Amino acid sequence: MPRTAAKPDQVDAKERLLMAAVKVFGEHGYEGTSTRALANEAGVNISAIAYYFNGKDGLYRAVLESIGNMARSVMSGMLDDIRTALNTGTMTDETARDFLHRVVTSFARFLLSERASPYIARILIREQLDPTPNFDFLYEGSMRPLHETLTALVAFLVKANPTDERVILCAHSLLGQAVIFKTHKATALRRLQWQDYGTRETDAIVAMILRQTDAIIATTREALK
């Protein structure tokens, strides 16, 4: 029997719940969020949470999935290209450096853009500082593929084994360069006397991150000799 298409108002209610959940979970965290608050923010009946997401936990997982999908939409094609080049032996130092710059640039521009809202940032930070049982879902879905591919790329550039903890630490620090400008945005804006991260400001941050990326790779390669 063919599946009945969802009515427009049903789709709208589900999407409203998901968007509201990003805001409410971002502001109050998982434990501090009630189903009543989620329903009120979305402007739907509280029973809609159970109907569409099987409860608060299911809605939270849907939020994490949507964040992961957003991140994958920015990076997935590039990560596939990197893995293909590494697996087929077509990677060179020049292409590896270009890939590294592209990954770091894409990651930084995503974090600094409006797409990665403050609510999304707060959810991700909480999951890092105080992981919920759903952290594994977020980690396996988006964080691990990015981290492992970046680590393999770094290993190629520094001529080391990707399982070497120094290589993994190097990859982690490369991502951390961009994260600090999201988590400590207020301090950066105050010190630089900027109003926000516009095109000029983002370009300046990315240019500095790329310079530091090359320096980190160079010093790690030297340390591993």
Secondary structure as UniProt FT lines:
FT   HELIX           8..28
FT   TURN            29..32
FT   HELIX           35..42
FT   HELIX           47..53
FT   HELIX           56..88
FT   HELIX           93..112
FT   TURN            114..115
FT   HELIX           118..129
FT   TURN            133..134
FT   HELIX           135..138
FT   HELIX           139..143
FT   HELIX           144..158
FT   TURN            162..163
FT   HELIX           165..183
FT   HELIX           185..192
FT   HELIX           199..223
//
